[in-house]
């Protein structure tokens, strides 16, 4: 990786939060994007549910007891968390911070409520919402999985409506009409957002203090 | 130019406002960028100053009388304007709107006060501020021009300080350490910002109305 000027002035990696309705193809887009962009990584979530066969603690999830999860919430160690299906799911701050400090771009694939929590805690996070090209296409993709009852599909569609109604809280909207185009749009957003004012606040402060005020002090 | 999904859902071109201190190299960056990106264009400004030899009305500027300029301000035909050196300079709305309607990305190179006027009138504009890599380098670039007195250079540096103090009002910050890198950053910002929520507001409204509410109405 060649060192760019921005690696010096803004060395921390970006934090990119991605949401979108179930069935929109988030996971496929993000996996392929990460395969092509080794600077990006995902962070390991924590959960109170039991590991499934083959799931490894610290790799697939951090498997925590309810007591430990609750303790981590109370001691501000969670960037965001939610209760879902009788279990807690969350993103531990430490993994995200360590990766960003090492210059990696951290991608969080989380639902809308979690995304709003991150937005509050990390003003320099980039929030991306992935939309289906049409409602019919979302239904088609959900049915194509062929793993769920009609009732479960209808429930997912109801949730999708609520999620799409929150899309205006995100920084960017990607329509996933084809996976390749969605990946390329995602890459453009990540690149461009590096120069956004939210990511450059520290730099600006240091610049004005170091360059301009320093020069003014010299003048006296 | 291949038609992308976004050419259908968000067919208007983007409006990109660029500011930065005198001597930072804005013009070089933008000219080269536009040469490489034919979708981009600049809009012709209006001014009350007299044409210089070789300047053509409607090409270099729209040369207007004070009365006509004033009339256009009062009838809301100016996107932004400023008084400078005993003359008025401004951006007529019509040219910008026509070009955007035709899908062109319009680039305005204007100073900070004008940029703030555009920000208010066009929430979907992208504001980019170009910074020198250091204060010393800005001084060097101003002196290198070799066209101005020391007093004029000091005055430009004073104005530069005030301008940089406004940089946090912009959406993106580009450091112009080398022209090629600045162009590539600018291109990434323009690409990525196409998907920003400010540019997607209309799409989201139409989407929710057309896709989701339409589907709900069918259900009854």
Interface residues (C-beta under 8 A of the other chain):
Chain A: X4 X5 X6 X9 X131 X133 X134 X135 X161 X164 X165 X167 X168 X170 X171 X172 X173 X174 X175 X177 X181 X185 X188 X189 X190 X191 X192 X193 X194 X195 X196 X197 X200 X201 X203 X204 X207 X208 X211 X212 X215
Chain B: X4 X5 X6 X9 X131 X133 X134 X135 X161 X164 X165 X167 X168 X170 X171 X172 X173 X174 X175 X177 X181 X185 X188 X189 X190 X191 X192 X193 X194 X195 X196 X197 X200 X201 X203 X204 X207 X208 X211 X212 X215
